[in-house]
Structures are given as structure tokens and as C-alpha cells.
Amino acid sequence: MSEQRPVGWRRVLRFFPADPARDVDDELDFHIEARAAEYERAGMSPDEARAKAQARFGDRMRARAATLGEDARHARSERRASMVHDFGQDIRFASRTLRRQRLPAILAAVCVALGIGATTAVLSVGDALLLRPLPFPNGARLIQIGTESPGQPLTADQINSLEDYTDWRARARSFSELGAIANATITLGTTDPVRATATLSTASLWQALGVHAERGRVFTAAEDRPGGPRVALVSHGYAQRAYGSVDSAVGKQLTINGRVHDVIGVLAAASRFPDGADLWLPLAREPREDQRGNRSYTVIGALKPNVSIETARAEMTALAAVIAKEHPEHNEGRRVAIAPLREHYVGAARDGFRLAAAAALLVLLVACANVACLQLARGSARAREMQVRVALGASRARLVRQLLTENVLLALAGGAAGVAVGIWGTKYVGTAVAANAPSWMAFHLSVGVLAATTAVCMAAGVLFGIAPAFGLTRRLGVTSLRVAGASMVDRGQGRAQRALAVAELALTLVLVTTATLAVESFMRLSNVPTGFDAANLQTFRLSLRGSRYDSADARRIAIASIVDGLRRMPGIQGATATTLLPIRDCCSRFGFSTEGTALQGKDLMVTGNMVTPGHFAVMRTPIVRGRDFTDADRAGTQNVIIISETMAKMFWPGEDPIGKTVHVSNGATVVGVVADIKQSSLVDAPEPQFYRPHAQDPWEDMSFAVRVTPGTVLAAKDVRAVVHAVDPVLPVGSIVPMTMVMERTLAPKRVFGALFTAFAAVALALAVAGIYGVLAFQVSRRGQEIGVRMALGAERPRVLRTVLGQAARLGITGVVIGVAGALIAARALAHTLYGVSWTAPWRYAAVVGFLMLATLAAAFGPAWRASRVDPMRALRGD
Amino acid sequence: MDVDVPAQSLDLLRGTFDLLILKSLAAGPAHGYTIAQWIERSTADMLDIEEGTLYPALHRLERRKLISAEWGVSENNRRARFYGLTPLGRRSMRSEQASWSKLVHALVAAIDAPIAASARA
């Protein structure tokens, strides 16, 4: 241990290239020779000493192999360690660079986040809406069947008669099971009865869905029979609310319409069908031939495995024709429609969704283009840095890896923010697209979609981010160090940047145009004349139940007394009762015929309502001609009817309809004409409508509308007091302001408007940033050239104009392409618009003007800077 | 070290050998031959080891970062590989040494124990 090696030597020796095998040989030989030398010193001959030393050493080959093996293992672990170290260095370096160039980095990350977020949100909703099977065991095979109703579009949503359903179930072979449901309004409880809706279902419905009870069991065929045991199913939520726990529900009793029913099962939240139902009773009806015309049942079923919907449709079409021949009196000319059950939920939302998806994809494209643009600019700005690093011996792989790390970091940061945007957006879009989506149709962020959009954004960012590294490292030698950064920049790169900016502008124009269409459509729709005034109107629904209302007089008196009681409440301007309130309750149609009119002999279905006197005053629906109903219009007096303007024009064009006779169940004389109202939805075209006095046709299910003085709150207990003064066991439905009803129907359009506006705003911001980036970059790149020009006599305003002219050229190219795209998009959007013309040239002119202004505004900063270039400094510097 | 010994006793052997190597370096860096000489002297040449097996062991200890190696020049001006203890190696040596002593004491106590006493237990 006396060896003191000179430090300098070690340093020098370290530079020798490593050759592990030679090193090991040296080491082993040294040992053997040292040993031999020792033996020689002890007096042995050199040969003898060598032989003895070798014997003492043992198997040299084996020792050498084992030592080399250790070295190889050592080298491997060293390599791993150094890789980890390099990676750590890349990350540290990348985050330092990104921190230094904060603004472009943040911009790029925000683009990525918005692109990923918006697209993920919309596509996640689409996934739930259009792709994922309904969350029932037989979800993917569920279908719905509907019977055609004259004058209405043929859809599977139409209702059917129990008799047709029974025939289908017996004869059709495409289905593993069919089930029927209908809703019924019931009275629940005895002492303080509540009005509730129950779903009547056949026992077979649950087999069709493939659903089992969470506790207990579903209905059996024996229970689904007239006179069968009185049983009920309750929902998970109902069981918890009513009994405290799901486990204790089975075996409890419920009083429904005054009769005791046994709770036999609990349905899990995910098994509720239809959505929102809390209570199920067996349908328990036998088909009766004379009832075949009574269509009130929704029919759903499950296709047999391996049976396509086309096969089933062909079978049902043929079967419907056969049944129509057998029962021409009820079924003549009535086709049936069959569609996946999903359509019931998606239906109208599909178009809206497609548009939103298209818009989101455009945003994603803009975001990608923008990220690419920013990355190119960043890459160019760093040309010099890259050159220096190449000159200092960084390998191309190392540079590419570093840029890659930087861009992946950037994309990850954007992606993380994108997830947040996506989660929030999914909920928002979900509620918009499917305002009446069932609760079990959950709108979650789809991981698959997220992965895909993130990958697209990352790819854009990363590709354009590392492109400069390839461009630079390919052409760079040490010699290029001399060359100034500006001229080193690839001309092609500038071109790519300009192309991207133009693309962004074009896409933005498409988005801005569609946004103006969607918003204008929404505004028009929310201001559409409804024919009534929703402000300060409170509504609730009530049903007269029980044998005491068997007589028409009892019903008439009860409803009239309640309306009277409501009118006398403080702060009330008026009250009315009608069978169905517009928008809130939709519509019921009645067969309607006239004599001596243009439409004589035609059996038409016309929307009608039974109303109490004063109805039009309370609703503020103008009476155009004639009079309102009065208390004198009652049973026994002349049957009277009030019709809508559209109806008057339809039946008696150019004539005064007052005094004419029409037939709705029986003859009635027209006494008044009122303005059209929107009965079922705001987008309804004007349709014929009629009103009859409730006193002459006293229905038991009525909606009440109470007009309050502004600021008055209609308390539920006061309303109950009024109703219970008339009948203490009448259940009252919840009180809903009419404005809320209107808001609910407008909500999807509002969200779409907001969504498109947000997309357009994002795209606009991105495009402006893109234009700014391109010009700022070019100005800084051409600083020297501009300096030279100015030194040669170019005036500052001229420089300003040149740069702005460049921006204008980009802008014009962008908007020309954009207008073409916008026309295509607007045309696709046209049928979802209300009261908006997609072709109106002023809109395109306005959007084009706006975008050109935005482009020039974005260009002004760089242009100004260009005009401020100091010729002397530009000439001196590089 | 392809010695035909059951794995356990191989581990034991290996552990012993590693401890001896570490111990030989406690006083300062040395090359393989010096280490071999030290082991030979300090065990009174009672361990009949093939000297060639020393080198895989050295390189293994190097990989485990218990010792470090550097090329240098030997006392007779030859290029030789010098090994030295790393801080980790020094710590490992102390703990191995302590557990060996404990084991040896226990063994000695057991071997010296009267046979009758053990039979009665």
C-alpha cells in the first residue's frame, strides 16, 4: 500500500479508450507476473516460478470470463443511470427554457388546452349519445316500435294499442321479448294524498330490458292480469326517501288510488325505465278487440341476438300490413316504424350534436395550426441557440431529444388543462345536447376521446416543434456560426407559418359565421311571439279523482270553485284552468270536421283545450274577433267554440267564421277568434287550434295558470288551502313559474349559442395571435433589410404600409377560403336555425369586415415596430 | 465463480471472501496482487483459494459500488488496477464484520458447550 501514483498520470490515463477485455487481461497478467517474480526472488528458475504462479492462480480463462461478465453488468447499469440522468437534464433544461419564453409557451399550452378540452367535451357527449349501448343488460339490442298517426311523421316514438302489441308479441320472430308501458296519474297515500305519476308496465318489459330488481323481484305474468294481485315496484331513490333504506322496502304497503298495494321489489337507479319513474304498477289489461283504436302505449323490445334492425323492420312492415287487413277499421293505412331505442333519446339532439362536434373539431384544427405556428416561430427564434449548441458538439439526436422533451412538456401542460376544460365542458355540453337525457345516460369524460384529442394536439405541437431541429442540424456545420441568425432561417418555414395563419383565419371565419347564426337564431327564438305572456304566470296541475267526480257537474263546479278561490287570493290578477298549458304540457288533438268549408269531409286532428272563462285575459292572448267564454256558456246552453286565427283562415278563408258550426264530438258554434299560440314548442309553425268552455266539456285533469302582480310569490300552502277548501283530499302538483318552463325549453339553444360563441371567440383569439406571431417574427427577421431600405430612403409610413399590406394579403386569402367554408357550414346548420337566413350576404360581409379589421389590428404592432427600426442600428448589428 | 457448492454455502463463502477483500482495503488503496498477499498473510495461508477467483469478486464489488477502481502505476512501474474502499464499502465492511463476529462467537459457544447440557435441554 505504499503506491503513491502521480495525480496527473491518472488524469491522462483516463483518456485512454476503454477496452474491458484488454484491461482484464492486463490485470490478471500483472498478478501472475508479480507472483512469478516473487517465486524467482525466492530462488526458483523463471520457468518454474511462472508455472507455480499459474498453478496458484487457477483457471485463468474462467477467472477472465467471470470478471468480464461483471464488467458487462456494470456497464449496463451505468448506462441506465446515465440515461436517467440525461433525461432529468432534458426536463430541467426544457422547463427552464419554457419559463424563459413564458408568453409563447403559455399561448401554445392554452391553445392545446382549449383544443383538447372543447373537442373532448363534445365528443365525450357524442360517445354517450351515439355510440355507447344504453346501460341496460340488453342495451345494444333495444328497439322501439311506433304506429303511424295520420298527419304526423312516422316515428318509432308513436304510441300503439295494446291489441296491436299483443299481436306483434305473439307473431313477430325478430324479438326475444316485447314490452309495453304507459304513464298513469295516480293518487298516492290516504291522509295527505299526493298526485304522482306511475308507470304501468307489462311483466315482459323487464325481460325485454334484461333488468332484474335490486331487491325483491319484478312483476310476474300472473300479476300482469286484470284482477291479479295488487303489487308495485319502487325506485331505489323512492325506497330511500319513503322507507329510509332499500332493504326495508320490500313487503311495505302503498295506497294507490285508495287501494293497498304490496311493494314487491326495488329497481336500482340504473334500471329505472323510463327515466325518472319512481313507481311501477302492472299494466294488467287484457286486449279487447273494440279497443284496437285506443293507442296509448309505448312499445319497446329487444332484438334476438344476430337479428338486425333491418330484418326486424321488414318483418314488422309485413306484419303491420297483415294486421291492417285483419282489422281495417282501426289499422287501415297505419304503417309501423321501428328504430333503436337510442333514437328516442338522441333524436333531435343528433343534429345539434353533429354541429357542435364539427365546431369543436374546427377549434381543434385552429388550435393545432396555432400551436404549429407558435412552435415554428419559437424554433426560428432559437436558430442561433441551436447553432451554438451544435458547434459545441451536441449531437443531433441530443438536440432533437431536447426539443422533443420541451414540446412534450408543453403538450402535457396543455393536456392537463385540457382535461379540466374537458370535464367541465362535458357536463355543460351534456346538459345542452340532451336537455331531456335520461339520468342513466351519464356524460363522463371519455378517456378514449381524451387520449385521441391529446394525441392529435401533441402530434401537432411536437412535429412542428422538432421540425426546426431537423432543419438546423441537417444543414449546420461549424461554418454556419458566422452567418447571422436572420438569414439562416429557412424560407420554407416562413411559408409554412403564413399558410398556417391563413388556415387559422379561414377556420375562424367559419366559426364566427356559424356563431352569429346560432346566436341570432337563439335570440329570435327567445323573442318569438308565443301568443301569451309568460311573465308573472304561475302554473300547477291538478286531477279530480274519485267517484264523487263521476258527474260532469261535480267536475265543472270543482274546477270553477278552485279558479274562483285562486282569483280571490291577495296579489292575484287573474286565474284560469285549461286542459293543457302551452309549452308546459304540450298538446292533445281531437278529430274535427266542418260543413260547407274548403276542408269539408276531411277528418282532421286539431289541437284543442277546454278552458274556464277569462282564460285569454289571464294568458294575455288577444281576442281578434267575437268574444271570450262567459259563465253563461254552460251545459244545456248552446255549445260554443273559439278558434285560432290560423284555423279561421284555413276553414273560412276571406269569410267571417263567427256563427259557423263545427264538429268536435258534437256540434258547436264559433263565437270568437283568438291569436295563434305556440302550443307544443317555440318552433311550431302556426297550426289550427280551438278552445271549448270547460263547463260544456268538464275534464278532470286540468292545469291552472295564475297571473300574479309582479313581485308576488305564490305560496304552495296558500294554493293547497284554496284547493282543499273545495276538496280536502285533492293532491296538488308543484307550482312552476311559466318563465321557468320557457327557460327550460330555450336552454339547449342558449347553450348552443354560448358554445358556438365560445368556440368562435377562442378561434378568433388564436387566429389573431397567429397573425401577430407571423408578422412579428417576419419583422424581427427582416429588421436588417428594413434598416437598409430606410437608409436608402424608404419613409416610415411606407414601411408601415408594407407590413400592413402583407397582413392584408394574408387576411384576404384567409377570408376568401373561409367564406367558402362558412357557406358550407351555414347550409348544414340551416335547418336547426329559427327565423335566420343562412344566405344573407350582409352577414358574410360583416364577418369578413370584422376579421379583416382584427387582422390589421393584430398586424399594427409589428408594423409600427418595423417603422421604428433605427437604420443605423440595423446596419451595424446583425 | 463456478464452484460446485450449494447456493447457501456459496453465499456464505462469497460473503466471507467479500469481507476479507474489503478488510484488506481498510488501510488504503491496493491492487489485486497486494490484496491476495494480504489475505494469504492474514489468514496464515489457511484458505486455499485459487487466486484467479479474486478478480471476478473485485469487479463485482466495484459494480456494487463498495469499492472503486482506477488504473495506476505499480511499485515496479507496471500499469496496474488499484482498488479503494468507497464510503459505502467502508460502512458495509463494518456491519459485515460485526455480524461475522457475532456468528463466530455463537458458533464457538455452541461448539464448546458441554454435550450433556445440550442433551438435557
Interface residues (C-beta under 8 A of the other chain):
Chain A: M1 S2 E3 R5 P6 W9 R10 L13 R14 F16 D23 V24 D26 E27 L28 F30 H31 E33 A34 R35 A37 R56 F57 G58 D59 R60 R62 A63 R64 A66 T67 G69 E70 D71 R73 H74 S77
Chain B: M1 D2 A27 G28 P29 A30 H31 G32 Y33 T34 A36 E50 E51 G52 T53 L54 Y55 P56 L58 H59 R60 E62 R63 E70 W71 G72 V73 S74 E75 N76 R78 R79 A80 R81 F82
